[in-house]
Amino acid sequence: MWISPNHPNPPRQSQPPVEQGRRLIALPRGEGREELRVSLDEFKGRPYVSLRVWERDASGHWWPTKRGVSVRLSEARDVAEALLEALDLVEAPARGR
């Protein structure tokens, strides 16, 4: 039976997808039900950094969610610097107390 990809509740495949690329870190979230995974991956021969939230189902399998972003390697250094700047901005007032 064909099901439209726009169906509001499309059926999920029986087994979770195999994670592609090289996982660099997995940060736990949501009391162990979710994790943020940062991976070095490739699409059509072009490398990128993937930041994606994965969630654990009732069977203990991990599934990727739609919450995520891909960062081109040409953007990675600027993104990393912006993240460090955000940390500095948040931590600076705390140090000044």
MIMAR-467660 format. One record per residue (C-alpha): residue in three letters; x, y, z. Coordinates in pm, whole numbers. Each point is the difference from the previous one (the first is absolute). Layout:
   code       xx       yy       zz
    ala        X        Y        Z
...
***
This chain:
   code       xx       yy       zz
    met        0        0        0
    trp      137      341      -98
    ile        3      269      271
    ser       59      363      -87
    pro      322      145      147
    asn     -219      293      110
    his     -218     -226      216
    pro      -24      153      351
    asn       97     -330      168
    pro      200     -205     -248
    pro       89     -348      125
    arg      350      -39      136
    gln      227     -266     -143
    ser       44     -302      228
    gln      371       49       68
    pro      175      329       71
    pro      235      130     -269
    val      369      -66       29
    glu      180      316      100
    gln      221      119     -282
    gly      325      192       31
    arg      229       23      300
    arg     -162       94      329
    leu      213      258      181
    ile     -210       35      315
    ala     -341      -93      142
    leu     -135      226      272
    pro     -282     -141      216
    arg     -326      196       23
    gly     -346      -54      138
    glu       88     -241      281
    gly      166     -242     -243
    arg     -289      -10     -248
    glu      179      229     -245
    glu      352       90      -99
    leu      161      263     -218
    arg      241     -167     -240
    val      273      188     -181
    ser      141     -194     -295
    leu      228       47     -295
    asp     -196     -125     -298
    glu      -14       23     -379
    phe     -271       74     -256
    lys       60      -39     -373
    gly      373      -13       63
    arg        5      319      209
    pro       89      -15      369
    tyr     -204      185      262
    val      -54       12      374
    ser     -337     -134      112
    leu     -167      110      324
    arg     -312     -209       56
    val     -221      -97      292
    trp      -59     -375       26
    glu     -268     -156      221
    arg      -30     -342      159
    asp     -318     -201      -59
    ala     -167     -236      248
    ser      216     -287     -131
    gly      320      193       67
    his       76       71     -367
    trp      129      343     -102
    trp     -177      196     -276
    pro      103      330     -161
    thr     -252      282       35
    lys      -68      288     -236
    arg      170      233      248
    gly      346       59     -135
    val      224      197     -229
    ser      282      -62     -245
    val      302      228        1
    arg      229       19     -302
    leu      366      -40       84
    ser       60      344     -150
    glu     -235      137      272
    ala      117     -218      290
    arg      275      229      133
    asp     -232      304        3
    val     -275     -200      171
    ala      247     -126      261
    glu      124      355       65
    ala     -359      124       36
    leu      -74     -275      253
    leu      310       92      200
    glu     -102      367      -12
    ala     -346      -95      132
    leu      167     -183      290
    asp      219      302       73
    leu     -302      230        0
    val     -192     -222      240
    glu      296      -72      229
    ala      134      358       13
    pro     -278      136      228
    ala       35     -305      225
    arg      375       67       41
    gly      -66      366       82
    arg     -220      -75      301
***
